[in-house]
Amino acid sequence: MADRLRSVVGSGHLSTDADVLAGRSVDYTGRYRGHASALVRPGCADQVAAVLQVCQESGAHVTVQGGRTSLVAGTVPHHDDVLLCTDRLTELSAVDETERRVRVGAGVSLAALQRTAAAAGLLFGVDLAARDTATVGGMASTNAGGLHTIRYGNMGEQVLGLQVALPTGELLRRYSRVRRDNTGYDLPALFVGAEGTLGVITEVEVRLHRPTAHRVTAVCGFAELTALLDAARIFADVDGIAALELIDGAATALTDEHLGVPAPVDGTWLLLVEVAADHDPTEALGDALAAVRACGEPAVAVDVAARQRLWRTREAITDVLGVFGPPLKFDVSLPLEEIAGFTARAGALLAEHAPDAIPVLFGHLGEGNLHLNVLRCALTESREHRLDAAMMDLITGCGGNVSSEHGVGVRKREYLGMSRGTADIAAMRTLKAAFDPTGYLNSAVLFS
């Protein structure tokens, strides 16, 4: 099989080196490891399709890897897999400034897409702290959300069309010059969020947005989480709301100590708010700020440099999470009214299962998407599994979903039935079997 793969991509883009494979078989957090037999880096969609055909005919499992920022072990191989890396699929078309759209190779980083959009006087609606490493293909595969979902929606709402290499080795191209198309199944929507189980996304056409003329950012501090959540309801109704980010005071204590990034305001809990509009939104934001029960004066920024300093408060969290070693991550969605109760009960669970651990909570309050990171959590595999199960029970008991924007991957597949019914899962398995009868593509992802 190696010779056939080499003939497809060239000898310089196939590796069976043990050290290379070991480095590519560990997840972003460093907690989960697997085993691979080869790494292959196709340079175009036709090569991706040919690689899949070779692997299917050879009976080899394939795990797809993009920027490898998955937090649910979605890119960890489990069957001595062939690792199919999309990092060479970096073609970017010219921006269609009239239609505000652009075609992007799956291996293009989010940051590169943002730069391309900005050069055309436009912006891309999804933003992540991992923008320098996250790839467009991976973001589409997991239907990523991020910092501005409250305004622009998830990745799926940005996708206008795509190209996919199917498990059979065929290429499916679904593009349309018009926005409305009711000629059958919405195939792009089928692959967005499928986590690579139905095919390998090789290119995505995304919508771009016209930037607003004015943008104002504020950070408020609160003594109680309930007060912050009450404030979030007020800010969510402000015209032009663009971001609503929860920040745990425990996180800012770490960023201050280890990165020199202190909190701009006092508070056990912080809320970052951003409003963007064609008219100056300062007065509207000021009215909302006056209506909330903050524990001091907010920090407000209008110019770019000052706003970036406030955003650093939020984004520095991702840079400090590994200070005690690989964190244990819970990415969940919850109704807003359940967040305070969940936080208290999650703290009690951690005190029971991992008494030395430090919980750090942050996330996107506009959609109830939360990232609970458990630091200093060195548990055995069995104890970690018991904590996982207890946390998933708590999440679903609060009316939430076991995953909000990172997908199911490998880590959460046994809990899929907590958020999806039997008929749902059966229908998804039927789709998987129709596209991939032998089940060789991303076989460890989504289904247990």
TAWOGI-V114043 format. One record per helix or strand. SS is the DSSP state (@ for helix, = for strand). FROM is the first residue (numbers start at 1). TO is the last residue. If there is no record, write none. Layout:
# TAWOGI-V114043
ss:SS from:FROM to:TO
ss:SS from:FROM to:TO
This chain:
# TAWOGI-V114043
ss:@ from:2 to:9
ss:@ from:11 to:13
ss:= from:14 to:15
ss:@ from:18 to:24
ss:= from:26 to:26
ss:= from:33 to:33
ss:= from:36 to:40
ss:@ from:45 to:58
ss:= from:62 to:65
ss:= from:81 to:85
ss:= from:92 to:92
ss:= from:96 to:96
ss:= from:101 to:105
ss:= from:109 to:109
ss:@ from:110 to:119
ss:= from:122 to:123
ss:= from:135 to:135
ss:@ from:136 to:142
ss:@ from:149 to:152
ss:@ from:155 to:157
ss:= from:159 to:166
ss:= from:171 to:174
ss:@ from:187 to:191
ss:= from:199 to:207
ss:= from:209 to:210
ss:= from:214 to:222
ss:@ from:225 to:236
ss:= from:241 to:248
ss:@ from:249 to:259
ss:= from:269 to:277
ss:@ from:282 to:291
ss:= from:299 to:301
ss:@ from:304 to:324
ss:= from:328 to:333
ss:@ from:336 to:353
ss:= from:358 to:364
ss:= from:369 to:375
ss:@ from:381 to:397
ss:= from:401 to:401
ss:@ from:413 to:419
ss:@ from:422 to:435
ss:= from:441 to:441
